[in-house]
Amino acid sequence: MRTLSFAFLFVSFLWPVPFSESAEPNKPAEPESRQTIHQKPTAGDLPLDQAISRALQGNPSLAAGSFAVSAAEARITQAGLFPNPEISIEAENFGGQGEIAGYNAAETTAVISQPIPLGPRRGRGRAVAKSGHLLAGRDFEAVRLDVIADTTSAFYRVLAAQKRQELVEKMLELANRFLRTVQARVDAGKVSPVEATRASVEVAQTRVRLARAARELEAARALLSATWGSSVPDFSRATGDLPEPTESPALGQLQEYLRHAPEITRLEEQIELRERAVDFERSSRIPDLTISVGPRRFEQTGDSAWVAGLSVPVPIFDRNQGNRKAAKFELERTRHEVRGTRIDLEAELAATLERLQAAATEVSVMGTEVVPSANEAFLATETGYSAGKFGFLDLLDAQRALFETHSLLLDSREEYALTRTGLERLIGREMDSDFPQRPQADTNPKENNNEIH
């Protein structure tokens, strides 16, 4: 009984004081780079900067990335911890027969053992964890840029859908005016009533286009609201305008920006992580030293003594050679993947720049040449039809051509806006702050006659 009390007191003295932990982890505090200005939901107009701010505040992917960074911080702490000691209690020579019957001749030993890491393994493990934390930060930054790009693209789609609905509404007004003009000529007996019927069909078709444009607008509004985690749009209208084409930068300049983009930086840091992992596995071939010490009590004589020990594994079979080779192979695999990813990003950059320049050219040609000419052609045809100089089909073709040219101009402007957003996402910066504006065209009535009259 005295032996059990002695062992219990020894263990109680060496046992660490417990501490309480909450059942659920607390939400990690976001660093300053991740903090955003909280924007209250609005039921009115929504500008682009407010849409981005709301997305940065409420996007679920961004919140998940914040927890990933905090988890990486916790792994740094874990990698720097010293191994726990081990406590063991042993009893020998009890439960025998004769003089050693029962517990009379027992020897009880309580030992505490402490592993001591040899070599730089603990420091290198912490270096690996720090690299992982750095990569988690890069991933978070990439997600943040993705959220901004996705929100900007969704916002531009809403703007384009609004303008497309406005365009169809103007075309409906034009179709009704066309119908009234035709009906007046029918009433005057100058044309067949069939032309009025065909004009009515054109009005009905335009109403169908308007209903379709309204549905597309609602779908675009829902996609924009989803960027900040809402399934129902809580704004009435997106305010602003699609970006005007600017002078396209040179490919070499964009490639220089790409070298400092988050994706390229992350690739370089990923190689560094694999290199540190190789160093860690190399240091793991050195075994740990274990030191043990504790008291021993002899029940037969009532005496006590101390025991001590020193142990170290003999690395004959396991020298961590498999993990070392695997880490080297992973390093080479990462280097090849990084090389391939860098080539893919450069190719994507060149292709995006080509699409941007093509869209800018389309906007310029459509806005300065095609649309003004279509406007003038329709006005001339409408006037000539009222005077009896043109036929019904001529006016109908002019009306359809007017709608098609305005639609193509809007499509080109939307394509330019979306392509520009994708290019800015690749290089990790906005174009307006670094590149000059495209020279503006002369402001004469012919070149800026882009409104439907």
WOMO-V891790 format. One record per helix or strand of 2 or more residues. SS is the DSSP state (alpha for helix, beta for strand). FROM is the first residue (numbers start at 1). LEN is the number of residues. Records with the same first field share a line. If there is no record, write none. Layout:
SS = FROM-LEN + FROM-LEN
This chain:
alpha = 2-13 + 32-3 + 48-11 + 60-20 + 98-3 + 121-67 + 193-34 + 251-9 + 262-22 + 321-66 + 392-36
beta = 45-2 + 86-7 + 107-10 + 237-2 + 289-10 + 303-10
